[in-house]
Amino acid sequence: MIVKREKLTFWERLYLPAILGGFKITASHLVDTLFRGNNAAKQTSKGYYPEVPWTVGQNYRGAPYLVRDQEGHTKCVSCQLCEFVCPPKAIKITPPGPDGKPADRANAEKMPQEFEINMLRCIFCGFCQEVCPEEAIFLQKDYSLSGLSRQEMIYNKEKLLSLGGTHGGIQKWKHKLEEAKEQENFPVKV
Amino acid sequence: MDWFNHLNPTFQSLIISTIKVVGVFGAVLTMFAYAVLAERKISAWIQGRVGPNRTAPPLALKIPFLGALLQSWGMFQPMADGLKAFLKEDFTPNYVRKAYFWLAPAISMVPAFLVLAVVPFGSKLGNEPMVIANLDVGILYTFGIVSLGVYSIVLAGYASNSKFPFLGGIRATAQMISYEIAMGMSVIPIFLYVGSLNFSDVITWQANNGWLILYSPISFVIFLIAAFAETNRLPFDLPESETELVGGYHTEYSSIKFAMFFMGEYAAMILVSAMMVTLFFGGWTLPGLSTPASTIAAGLLHIGIFVAKLLAFMVLFIWVRWMLPRFRYDQLMDLGWRRFIPLALANILVTAVVLWMKAN
């Protein structure tokens, strides 16, 4: 569609209405902030940032952390899907290998020997959370990550798990285990 | 003062000039520091923020009430900014042309300070006129030197040897050519009225006949708009234009070298504000306060009036930054060449005809 352009009047071509409009809106904002104390910090959280931390929204995507299940077991099974999907290659997983430590929960095949997220690389896109078949990694609400060195900003498995906390929901492998046990009894209950 | 009167006149004027130079230099640097604070505060208010209100040197908060108040106004922020500029890593990329790279920031402030020497900033303190150099060709000198301001930008653009500064430098030259002519021609009617190129005479004439903005408002409008282009402020900050050219001509600069460009920009703002005050708004005079001061107090009052007018223009410069979007490159050239130059010429002609008819 061709948009018909209105011809500007002489008054408009003088650019003065635009200047007046600009003056009006900046002046109104200035008066509002300066004399009525109506600044953004006060409107959103009744105070200024370092003293009054920002309350993030429900769907906020902060730093990704690993979570444990209700029984305190590592949920991650070291499938490395998140490592492959991660666009900035921030995640690095070291799998346990053939003779590594077994998973700390029943019926899971393995758990990562080491799980590192470089928070300087992470772009908080949420692909890892989306791709995880085990619901083991979640973007949480931490938005203020800081450190004194690059090394410090690479979070390891221990740190990620302690920051992540527990996450409820279905316990897939526990469920499967119960199903398998059920099948031992004959005849099978349906 | 006895020892002073015994010195020979050359020494006396040397000492007095030195005091004036140091005074103006110090005043302009202080004004620069607090203009940056004002810019940050005013922009914050316009955008619904609070601006710098945290900085305080140790012990300052021990002062009851006043310390916390100054902190919330951000009064200590310029100190922190200055310290930061000195202490940051001064990084020189290895692909730059070293000599010019160092030279460009060094000359960025020079033109503004050279020109401030001829602007009268007060009437008299004692017997001394409050102007560093009372030049008879003040305005010619001014326009001659102010044009040199662009060299630091062009040099920075060339020396950086990278694309964004280069584009910034090119834009600066084009902008300067488009505006310098209109700016120079806009003040010619002033001198048709006054009949002298000396800034002090311009002020004396305004003291007797009223401010020149009443006689020649079109000159003022052209001069004001050209001044925005001259100082590279929005809406004409094409050499810098952060959104398109990263940082424009000072992309590759860091630390105190960057701060020098910053100072150059603000010194230029102070300078054109001072020029507008002198040329159109009566300099240090106010209606009823226009005879040269005979007492020290009156002399200080005149300096105060001049500074107050100058600061009003500084606020205008800062405010307009948030009022208008940046002009496109070709729009700016169009405005300069096809609108303002003919307008300035017509203005000269009309003024000349009016004055000629009055004389007959």
Interface residues (C-beta under 8 A of the other chain):
Chain A: A18 I19 G22 F23 T26 H29 L30 D32 T33 L34 N38 N39 A40 A41 Y48
Chain B: I42 A44 W45 I46 Q47 G48 R49 V50 W319 W322 M323 L324
